[in-house]
Amino acid sequence: MPKEHKEYRSKTRIYADILESLLERGGKSGPTHILLGANLSHDRLIKHLNQLIDLGLVAEDSENGDKIFKLTDKGRRFIVEFVKMEEFAEAFGINI
C-alpha cells in the first residue's frame, strides 16, 4: 500500500491561519484558542506568534493575569489582503 503524500503548510499559510483564528475571535485570543484554530502544537504556536510579534502583525498583552494575543492594524490589513490573494489564486487553480 503506497504512503499518502501529506501536504505541508508554508510559513505564510501558518501565519494566515493564526491571524484568521485571531480575526474570528474578534481580534484577540489566548493561546489555546489560537492553537486549536490554527492546528498547531503549543511550541510551534509560540514560535510563530513570536515571529508575528516581531513583524508587527500581532501584539502580546494580558487580561486578568492571562496572556492574550491581539491582531494589530497591520495584521488585520495583512490577513484581508492575503484572503484576496488566495481567492484570486484559487480562481486559477492555484492553492497557496
HELIX and SHEET records of a PDB file:
HELIX    1   1 LYS A   11  GLU A   24  1                                  14    
HELIX    2   2 PRO A   31  ALA A   38  1                                   8    
HELIX    3   3 HIS A   42  ASP A   54  1                                  13    
HELIX    4   4 ASP A   73  ALA A   91  1                                  19    
SHEET    1   A 3 LYS A  28  SER A  29  0                                        
SHEET    2   A 3 ASP A  66  LEU A  71 -1                                        
SHEET    3   A 3 VAL A  58  GLU A  63 -1                                        
END                                                                             
